[in-house]
Amino acid sequence: MAAARAYLDHNATTPVRPEVAQAMARALTDLPGNASSVHGEGRAARAAIEQARERVAALVGARAGEVVFTSGGTEANAMILSPALMDCDGGRDCVRVPSSLLLHGATEHACVREGHRFAASAAEAIPVDGDGLVRLDWLEARLTRLQREAPGARALVSLHLANNETGVIQPLAAVVALARRFGALVHSDAVQAAGKIAIDITALGIDALTLSAHKFGGPKGVGAVILRSGALELADRLLRGGGQERGWRAGTENVPGIVGMGVAAEMAGQALSQETQRLRPLRDRLEAGLKSVAPGTVVFGEGAPRLPNTSAFATPGLSAETVLIKLDLAGIALSSGSACSSGKVRRSHVLDAMGIDPAMSRGALRASLGWTTSGEDIERVLAAYAKAAAGATGGTARAAA
């Protein structure tokens, strides 16, 4: 019988928890109605959606009425990153926000960098430092210039809460405080942070936050936008039609998927503290072991706050593609960064933005841990990596300290 594989690619997709799969299976068979129908079957489907809405809201410190379900994080970001965004004052008349400029982090996911609805000339990247932290001095200078050149104009700042490749956590509270001085709106792609660190949208003070279920043990193909309650409107909906999701997102709701997202959100929230305490030592053990078995190994973003489950690293002289193949043959799943490149191994724009030497970034790998990860998995990775490193250099593999 083949040995179980070691799956350390949770940032690409976290395996669905059994409880989630069971809840989705029940929804498929027990909830046949359309949630927009008024009969009993429709009301039952609606009730299941609203229960999931409450669970997702609780994961990020929001209220249920602030949650809009989507087909995933990409759609959620495309929905909100629009110059048609309007800011409403306490539920009174909405005033069109002249969102003439989108300022997004240089290390954002492609669906933010390329998937927004601003003209190319109206979007700029906020540079980061060598650890991947956004440069607040640059942001302040750019907002100051916008205010001087276009009085009354407002920018939309989009910054992920945590990077999908390095796990670096951005200083979002400081970004919000700075943006508010200039009347800018703030959106955060929290896809990689949800279920890994505590999130409170109210405490952060942001206007919108986006999530994806399959990053915290839910199904693929369902996500959400969390909106500042009663404050935002869109003049141009991304999907128009039947008026579902309070008119924010048309289309018959994916009831099983939404149910699964709700169960996954509740489970992730309940396990958050325990999983953080369990995964951080495993990640630290991995990084210490890598530096031992392959001297010269560098951990990217090591000097910044990071997610407890994520490690991006490289060893001089090792090719990411070659090592990934060797690890895969040894029954180990890692990645070379973002999982959105059709299986291609290519240099990371995140590491480029951080100023990492191209020769080093070409060997970058990412290990991302989750609820399936064990200590045995870590030891298995270290043993396989030692062999790959020894094979590449013609040396002898070191045993992990």
Summary of the structure (lengths in Angstrom):
residues: 401
radius of gyration: 21.9
end to end distance: 30.7
largest distance: 71.1
contacts: 1436
relative contact order: 0.17
helix: 40%
strand: 17%
